[in-house]
Amino acid sequence: MKIILDRPRCEGHGLCEEAAPGLMHLGDDGELVIDREDLADGDIAQARVAVRVCPVAALRLT
């Protein structure tokens, strides 16, 4: 499973980073950086929360 960022939609709210700090972070410029796009089984629950809390639906799982 992968987490995909729709960069143009992302507004840098940071809610996803709070939900999944081991998978993503906001860079110094306020841009979201996906640290691990390919998810291990143990990451999927956090990734689902991150996708769910994004207020602009900039994240999705495939």
ChimeraX commands (.cxc) that place a marker at each C-alpha (Angstrom):
marker #1 position 0.00,0.00,0.00 radius 0.5
marker #1 position 1.19,3.54,-0.78 radius 0.5
marker #1 position 0.29,6.99,0.48 radius 0.5
marker #1 position -0.08,9.54,-2.30 radius 0.5
marker #1 position 0.05,13.32,-1.88 radius 0.5
marker #1 position -1.82,15.64,-4.23 radius 0.5
marker #1 position 0.68,18.47,-3.75 radius 0.5
marker #1 position -1.39,21.26,-5.36 radius 0.5
marker #1 position -4.25,20.54,-2.92 radius 0.5
marker #1 position -2.07,20.49,0.20 radius 0.5
marker #1 position -2.35,23.70,2.25 radius 0.5
marker #1 position 0.12,22.69,4.97 radius 0.5
marker #1 position -2.31,22.43,7.89 radius 0.5
marker #1 position -0.15,19.74,9.50 radius 0.5
marker #1 position -2.97,17.57,10.86 radius 0.5
marker #1 position -1.65,14.61,8.89 radius 0.5
marker #1 position 1.81,15.10,10.40 radius 0.5
marker #1 position 0.28,14.98,13.88 radius 0.5
marker #1 position -1.56,11.76,13.00 radius 0.5
marker #1 position 1.40,10.02,11.34 radius 0.5
marker #1 position 4.69,11.68,12.37 radius 0.5
marker #1 position 6.72,8.65,11.32 radius 0.5
marker #1 position 5.40,8.81,7.76 radius 0.5
marker #1 position 5.44,12.52,6.94 radius 0.5
marker #1 position 6.47,15.95,8.15 radius 0.5
marker #1 position 6.14,19.59,7.20 radius 0.5
marker #1 position 9.36,20.97,5.79 radius 0.5
marker #1 position 10.84,24.33,6.74 radius 0.5
marker #1 position 8.98,25.87,3.80 radius 0.5
marker #1 position 5.60,24.53,5.04 radius 0.5
marker #1 position 5.42,21.89,2.31 radius 0.5
marker #1 position 4.43,18.36,3.29 radius 0.5
marker #1 position 7.17,15.78,2.81 radius 0.5
marker #1 position 6.23,12.10,2.63 radius 0.5
marker #1 position 9.05,10.25,4.37 radius 0.5
marker #1 position 7.85,6.75,3.50 radius 0.5
marker #1 position 5.54,6.42,0.52 radius 0.5
marker #1 position 5.52,2.59,0.60 radius 0.5
marker #1 position 3.76,1.51,3.76 radius 0.5
marker #1 position 4.52,-1.46,5.95 radius 0.5
marker #1 position 1.60,-3.29,7.58 radius 0.5
marker #1 position 2.23,-1.45,10.86 radius 0.5
marker #1 position 1.96,1.96,9.16 radius 0.5
marker #1 position -1.42,1.51,7.53 radius 0.5
marker #1 position -3.54,2.48,10.56 radius 0.5
marker #1 position -1.61,5.75,10.99 radius 0.5
marker #1 position -1.80,6.47,7.27 radius 0.5
marker #1 position -5.57,5.98,7.28 radius 0.5
marker #1 position -5.93,8.48,10.10 radius 0.5
marker #1 position -3.72,10.97,8.26 radius 0.5
marker #1 position -5.85,10.64,5.13 radius 0.5
marker #1 position -9.05,11.04,7.16 radius 0.5
marker #1 position -7.96,14.19,9.03 radius 0.5
marker #1 position -6.73,16.11,5.97 radius 0.5
marker #1 position -9.20,19.00,5.61 radius 0.5
marker #1 position -8.52,19.39,1.87 radius 0.5
marker #1 position -8.34,15.69,0.93 radius 0.5
marker #1 position -4.76,15.99,-0.33 radius 0.5
marker #1 position -3.82,12.44,0.73 radius 0.5
marker #1 position -5.03,9.07,-0.47 radius 0.5
marker #1 position -4.06,5.44,-0.10 radius 0.5
marker #1 position -3.58,3.10,-3.04 radius 0.5
marker link #1:1,2 radius 0.2
marker link #1:2,3 radius 0.2
marker link #1:3,4 radius 0.2
marker link #1:4,5 radius 0.2
marker link #1:5,6 radius 0.2
marker link #1:6,7 radius 0.2
marker link #1:7,8 radius 0.2
marker link #1:8,9 radius 0.2
marker link #1:9,10 radius 0.2
marker link #1:10,11 radius 0.2
marker link #1:11,12 radius 0.2
marker link #1:12,13 radius 0.2
marker link #1:13,14 radius 0.2
marker link #1:14,15 radius 0.2
marker link #1:15,16 radius 0.2
marker link #1:16,17 radius 0.2
marker link #1:17,18 radius 0.2
marker link #1:18,19 radius 0.2
marker link #1:19,20 radius 0.2
marker link #1:20,21 radius 0.2
marker link #1:21,22 radius 0.2
marker link #1:22,23 radius 0.2
marker link #1:23,24 radius 0.2
marker link #1:24,25 radius 0.2
marker link #1:25,26 radius 0.2
marker link #1:26,27 radius 0.2
marker link #1:27,28 radius 0.2
marker link #1:28,29 radius 0.2
marker link #1:29,30 radius 0.2
marker link #1:30,31 radius 0.2
marker link #1:31,32 radius 0.2
marker link #1:32,33 radius 0.2
marker link #1:33,34 radius 0.2
marker link #1:34,35 radius 0.2
marker link #1:35,36 radius 0.2
marker link #1:36,37 radius 0.2
marker link #1:37,38 radius 0.2
marker link #1:38,39 radius 0.2
marker link #1:39,40 radius 0.2
marker link #1:40,41 radius 0.2
marker link #1:41,42 radius 0.2
marker link #1:42,43 radius 0.2
marker link #1:43,44 radius 0.2
marker link #1:44,45 radius 0.2
marker link #1:45,46 radius 0.2
marker link #1:46,47 radius 0.2
marker link #1:47,48 radius 0.2
marker link #1:48,49 radius 0.2
marker link #1:49,50 radius 0.2
marker link #1:50,51 radius 0.2
marker link #1:51,52 radius 0.2
marker link #1:52,53 radius 0.2
marker link #1:53,54 radius 0.2
marker link #1:54,55 radius 0.2
marker link #1:55,56 radius 0.2
marker link #1:56,57 radius 0.2
marker link #1:57,58 radius 0.2
marker link #1:58,59 radius 0.2
marker link #1:59,60 radius 0.2
marker link #1:60,61 radius 0.2
marker link #1:61,62 radius 0.2
view
